[in-house]
Structure formats: C-alpha cells, structure tokens
Amino acid sequence: SGQGACYGRVQLNLNGSWVILEYQYIYKNKRLVRIDGYMTDIDDMKQYESYLLDVSQKDGLTHLYNKVTVEKRIEENILLHGKGTLLMLDIDCFKKLNDQYGHLEGDKILKGFAAELTSVFQNEIIGRIGGDEFIAFMPHIHVRGDVVPKLETILYSLSRCAETDGKADAAPESDSAVTFSI
C-alpha cells in the first residue's frame, strides 16, 4: 500500500540536560510526508542513575572505590597501559583498636585513613578492599625510583594521621597509636 511508519527513540544530552526523543516517520505512497515526535525531560532520572552508579561503585563508609570496582578499574588500566605500580595498605591491629575504642572510633580511623589516601593519590585508582585493607594503583608510575617520592608522601601523611589515631582532636595513649603497613 506504500503507507506506514518507522519508529525511533534516542536519549540525547542537550546542553547538559537529558531528554528522550521519540519519533516516527510517516510515509504515504512510499514518500515521507511528515515526522512526528516529542521530547521528554529525563534529567532527574539520569541524575538518579548517576547517583545509583556511584553508590554501587563506592564503599559506603570511606567513599573510595569498593573491591569489585577498584579491581575492575585496575584491570582496565593494565589492559590499556600494560603496567603500573600497585600498593596494598593495611591498618595494623585494627580489630584490636575497633574492639577497644568501639566501632564509631574505628569508623573515624578508617575515614581518616581514606582521606589521607585520597589527598596523596589524587590521580590514581584507590579503593577499600576489606575491613582495614586498601589498595592504590598508580598507572603512570613504572620505574621503581618514581615510586619513592609517592611512598615518602604517603608515609609522612599517614604518620601524621597515626599520631592522633586518625582524629585531629585527641592524642592517643602510647599503646594505642594507629600504625599501618604498605
């Protein structure tokens, strides 16, 4: 009969706002006679999707990448660049500190530790892979000598954090200092 319609749907980001454009081509005698369509604002939905993605990829306490995401990002980076430097960091005797001072204080220590890692490893991939275990991957550092300045920075930064048990307002008792292993 030569009549019909062809339907389409596409998501577009127009000047920072997301819309869905739904349209149909209307044919008569095998000739396009008009295009009907409408746009629906989906910006709120896209922002919520982004929020959900972020929540699913981050550790809820430290806001660093979670284990699954950090491993995936490291794998992607190795496939892309072929090499890099991996650091594993651990808060020594954390269970004892957590048991002795309570979970709220333990959470403060973990948050403080994560904040220090974030400040030092600004352009690297960092994540929390276990209770008190963290990982940092430096994709652009391949030579052993290039790692030393980063290690010195993190050791200095974390030693300042350890002097106060990760808290700015209290000095620890001599037997309760936070220590860490790299």
N, C-alpha and C positions, 0 to 999 in steps of 0.2 A: 504494500500500500504506500510505501515511501514515507510513512509517518512514524514518529517515535521520539524517544527522549534518551539522552545519555546523562547519567548522574555522576556527580563527583563531590568529594568532601576533602578539605585540606585545612590543616592548622597553620596559621601564619602569625609571626611576630611583627606587628606593625608599629614601628617607633616605640618599642618597649612594651606594648600591650598585646596580649594574646587574643586571637579570635579564631573561631571555626567558620570557614566559608563553605557553605553548601550550595551547590548549583546544579542546574540541569540545562542541557542544550535541547531545544525543541526543534524538531525537523518536520517539514511538510513537503511532500513530493521530493524527498531526498535533499532538500535545501534547508540550511539553518535559517530559521525565522526569528528566533529570539533566544536569549539566555536569561533564565530566571534564577534568582539566588537570594540568599540572605546571610548576614553575618551575625554570629552570637559571641558576645564577650565572654571569654573563658579565663580571663586574667586571674581571678580569685582561685579558680581550680588549678591553674598552673603554679601559682604560688604555694598552694597547699601540697601539690605533688612534689615541689622542690623541698618543702619542709619535711614531708614524709621520707623522701630520699635521704636527706641529711640525717634525720633521726635514725634511719635504718643503717646508716654507714658509720655512725659515731657512737662511742662509748658514752652512756648517759651521765656518768659522773665527771669524767675528765674532758669530755668533748673532743678527744683525739679519735682518730680512726679506730674502729673495733678490729678484732683479729682477722675476720674474714676480709674486710675491706683493705686493711693495710697489706695483707698477703697478696691480694689481687693487684693492688697498685704497684707493689714491688715487682711482681711477676710481669706486669705490663711494661714497666720501666726497663727491666732487664731485657725483655724481648725487643724493645725499642733501641736501647743504648748498648746492650751487650754486657755491661758491667757497672759496678758501683761499689760502695762500701756500706756494710751492714753493721750496726751496733745493737747489741742486746743489753738492756739496762734493767737492774733489779734492785729493789729496796731491801737491804739486808734486815733479817729478823722482823719483817713487817708484821707477821702474825703475832709475835710477842708484843709489839707496840700496840697493835689493834686490840689485843686482849687486855693489856694493862691499862690503856687510856680510853678505851671504848671506840665504837665504830665511828662516831662523829669526828673524833680526833683523827682516826685513821683515814677517814674521807678527806679531812683537811690536808693531811700529809700527801695523799695521792693527788689531790688537786694542785697543791703547791709544786709537787714534783713535775706534774704535767705542764704547769705554767712555765716552769724553768726550761723544760724541754722545748716548748713552743717558742720561747724567746730566743733560744740558741739555734734551733733547727728551723728557721723561718722558711727556707726554700727547699726543705727536704720532706720526706714522707715519714711521718711519725704516728705511732699507734700504741694502744694498750692491748697486749695480747693475753694477759692473765691478771690475776689479782694485783700483784705488785711488779709485774713484768711488762716492760716497754721495749719498743723497737724503733730504731731510727735508720732510715736508708738514705744515703747520700749518692744520688745517681751521677753526679758530676765530679765526684772525688774518686780517682782511680789509683793514685800514687800514694804510697804509704806516708811519705813526707807531708802530703797535703792534708792528711787526717789529723796530724799532731796539733795544729792550731785549733781545730774544732774540738778535739779532746780536751785541750787545756781550757778552752772556754767553758765547756760543759762541766769539767771538774771544779773550776772556780765557782761557777754559778751554783752548782749543786752543793758544794761545800758551804756556801753562804746560806743556802736553804737548810742544810743539815744542822747548822749552828743553832737554829731556832726551831727544830722539829717541824719545819715547813710552816711555822707560824711566826708572824712578824712581832707579835705582842708578848712572847714569853720565851725565856731561855730554858733549855731542858736541864734536867738533872744530869749529872755526869754519866750515869749508866743508861740514859735513855736517848742519846743522840741518834738521829737518823743517819745511817750510812748506806752506801749503795755500791753496787758492783757493775762494772762495764765489761 
